[in-house]
Amino acid sequence: MIYEITYQIRLWRLQQRQRKVERENDQQLSVLRRPPQDRDSIGEAESQALFDHQDFEGALDELQTDYIIHQIRRYHLAFPEAEDWEAKEPPFFYRRLKRASVVRLRGVIRLEQKERWEHWQRWLPVVTALTGLVGALVGLATVLK
């Protein structure tokens, strides 16, 4: 439970930083595109914006991969095979799963979560009945005293 909350916070922070950097890059490009235009500085700014975008996408994918690996370990599921991982590419070297593997593993995790919930769901009416019975007995004991 705590890991899920920290994952959501880390994801939110990373997305906030991504939006901030993209806004800054857009502002810089809009300033550079005003006359007089310098094509070299525009090209550098565009390449920096693309680099930042790829860096954030890699970081988001790695964060999602870490979360999926955490869930796989939590539910004692099969670890991803070697072909499920993307090759590390310079200059980022992020450790991440392929998109098809993410989809497949998320489906397996959902199925395991459903099976675990169904196990507890069978006992829910019994627990509810026992809670009601205990409440009725306490009420009866209170009335008789």
Helices and strands as residue ranges (DSSP letters): H 2-32, H 39-74, G 82-84, H 99-144
